[in-house]
């Protein structure tokens, strides 16, 4: 466990510090501050944790949708409810280059899931969430209008988790749209 190793390392350093300076109160002060900071970090990490219950419920509802229109409406409704957003628009991208209609044309890193206002062509939206699946880096986009307020860390993690989970559903509707175009 990493925390145990950190604690051992801290006590080793404090022991060596105590041997060199022979100041007990300073050593105890360092130990107390270290334990206090670790407790605060533990509680902060707990509050920033994304609630899996909401994500699983959302994903289950997305799998139960019957068509692309229902998928868009349900996703928009859920995201507006959970994140208090103004508008949510979902765009399925048929061709790889279709993202250029909505985003600035540049090389996007594989880990860039949540894109900010500077990358979005339509300035109405504050964020774009990229849905990717398998080898397709731009399967769909979720465009988000958020009252020009920055999303907090927890909300960003929530959107990243959702994008990972619902990509398969979006892929299904992309295939349906491709079949419609072929017919």
Buried (B, 14 or more C-beta within 10 A) or exposed (E): EEEEEEBEEBEEEBEEBBEEEEEEEEBEEBBEEBEEEBEEEEEEEEEEEBEEEBBEEBBEBBEEBEEBEBBBBBBBEBBBEBBEBBBBBBBBBEEEEBBBEBBEEEEBEEEBBBBEBEBBEEEEBBBBBBBBBEEBBBBBBBBBBBEEEEBEEBBBBBBBBBBBBBBBBBBBBBEEEEEEEEE
